[in-house]
Amino acid sequence: MTAVLAEPKAPETLVPAPPRPHLPGLDGVRGIAVLLVLAYHAVPERLPGGFVGVDVFFVLSGFLITGLLLREKEETGTVRLRRFWVRRVRRLVPALVVMLTVVSAATLMVGHETGSGLRSQVVGALTWTGNWIQVHQGWSYSDQHLPPLLNHLWSLGIEEQFYLLWPLLLVAALVVLKRRASLYAVSLLALASIALMAFWYRGGDATRAYMGLDSHAFGLLLGAALALSAAPHLVGGSSAPADPAAAGASRRRTLLGVVGLAGVVAFAVLVTWNSDVTFLGGLGLASVASVALIHAAANPGPVAAVLGCAPLRWLGERSYGLYLWHWPLIVFAVRLAPPAEAEVVGCLAAAVAVVMAAVSYRWVEVPMCRDGIGVTLRRWGAALQGRGAGGVRRSRLVAAATAFTAVLAAAAVWQAPAESDVENLLRVGQEVVIDSADDIESAPEPVPDPAPSAPPRACQPVAEGSPVTAFGDSVTVAIAPVLMGRRPGSVAVATVGWQYGDVAAALRQVAAAGQLQPTVVIATGTNGTIDTADLDRLVSQELAGRQVALVTPSVPGRSWSDQAVAAVQQVAAAHDNVRLVDWNGLAVQHPELTASDRVHPNAHGQNVYNDLLSQALVSC
């Protein structure tokens, strides 16, 4: 969720470039985008669609990068690709390396499994392949209980892959095609990328749909299309003359810019990451809204004036460092604090990230872009040494501290476990779940279910060892190995990140196929609210005549926790054939039963969870 955020306003000295005007309105767009991302990560339940800020960055990056390349082509007749890539390295790499070093070293002090998977995450960050590594590892973006420390760098990977390929494609397109034909071609590529996101999502892989370059390049391409279609002043020339036609165009830009901003904000407030809307064109429409917003912000007018206000400009100029630092600091904070304080410590971590971003901008980003990496490092050394014995001592202290931090970071990366305890138990559990699904598919033709209208039987004891069909999310995945061991022939239908709607749809599908056991276990609510009325319909219709166990979810500190628990309790109380399994009550009293994320049962908790289930099923 980054971008080529702000180019520091100081000009380069080692690689001369023609001067270009600074557009304060675009700094404001960056400021809004990074605020959306910060709010989404610090208080995700209050701004569920704040991740759209990443797509605003993508559109802005595609627009600026393409504009710079076009301007150089028009003014010099060529595009110096080496110069372009050197500037990208200067802009992005030094600040990234500083953050990676400090954060990696900090994992040794923070603990709480913050270093899990650190090696592959650092490799992904330094090679700009973090998005593909996360796709390969199958990490679910919707599972927020124990996210990777550096998972936010997936978007930096997409941008750098784009920066590597796009100048080559653009130069080739301008040679073969006219500018307008290139605009049409780029627009078609953007539409194809939107379609690919929908294709991968419909294929059941939301992470692949979201993090693939092919399926998430549409924002960058739409920004490039805007640059290709723009008047010269949008890519660095002078403003258009003030005439009646220009005034009318300005009013239209202003109106579209306001509508675009409203569309982005509405998406941030109303749409969740795991919604169908997100993947089936929603992010594409949000990117189109960003095009309208950026078009207005890049031209003189009310939108540019408002977005160019000092606070937004200040944030926008420092948005790259703010993006780099905010997520690791939030992860550290929420791992250390009680779940009930997650929002408070998340906001405090975001505030600390602002300070770190200011330091990064002043001491790393601006000098590296202006003077180059080698010159900046030599200047730092000379400044530290100063004159006299005091300067030498200061230089030695700083060098020692830097070396110590680097050694700690290297040690943290070297010894980091490949996966956390939670990831390990979910991986093992998911294998058991998959095996149980294979068992049900290869089972003999089942006896037809009773008619849905059959009256439910009253509560009947279910013996220990009797098979069940269990439906749920990652908690069901975690307890599946013990469940299958104690109840041979059982089947678990569960996936990490599932919400109530996913669980209900899976249950109805299995019920329609006539493959339900006489006893059914439902454990949902870990990742969101429960539709109480629909759960009651499930019990009354699809599960009529069966013995049912409803498990209360335990997700301390989450806003939906009370609603989910109340929904399960209400439905269980309304039906004689339903038992309540109060896992939440037990886990709250005994947090030692859960893993480091305070949600999934640990090895001991898995046995206790199944004990609780057996006690509920055997009693009436």
Protein Blocks (a to p, Z undefined) as FASTA:
>chain_A
ZZdfbdcfbdcfklgcddddddfklmmmmmmmmmmmmmmmmmmmlmmmlmmmmmmmmmmm
mmmmmmmmmmmmmmnopacfklmmmmmmmmmmmmmmmmmmmmmmmmmmnnnolmgoklmm
mmmmmnopmmmmmmmnopafklmklgcfklmmmmmmmmmmmmmmmmmmmmmmmmmpcfkl
mmmmmmmmmmmmmmmmmmmmmnopaklmmmpmklmmmmmmmmmmmmmmpcfklnopacdd
ddfklmmmmmmmmmmmmmmmmmmmmmmmmpcfklmklmnomlmmmmmmmmmmmmmmmpgc
fklmmmmpmklmmmmmmmmmmmmmmmmmmmmmmmmpcfklmmmmmmmmmmmmmmmmmmmm
mmmmmmmmmnojklmmmmmmmmmnmgajklmmmmmmmmmmmmmmmmmmmmmmmmpcfbdf
klmmmmmmmmmmmmmmmmmmmpccddddddfklccdddddddehiacdddddfklmmmmm
mmmmmmghiacdddehiafklmmmmmmmmmmnopacfbdcddehjloccdfklmmmmmmm
mmgoiacdddddddehiaklmmmmmmmmmmmmmpmkbccddfklmmmmmmmlpcfkomac
cfklmmmmmmmmmmmmmpZZ
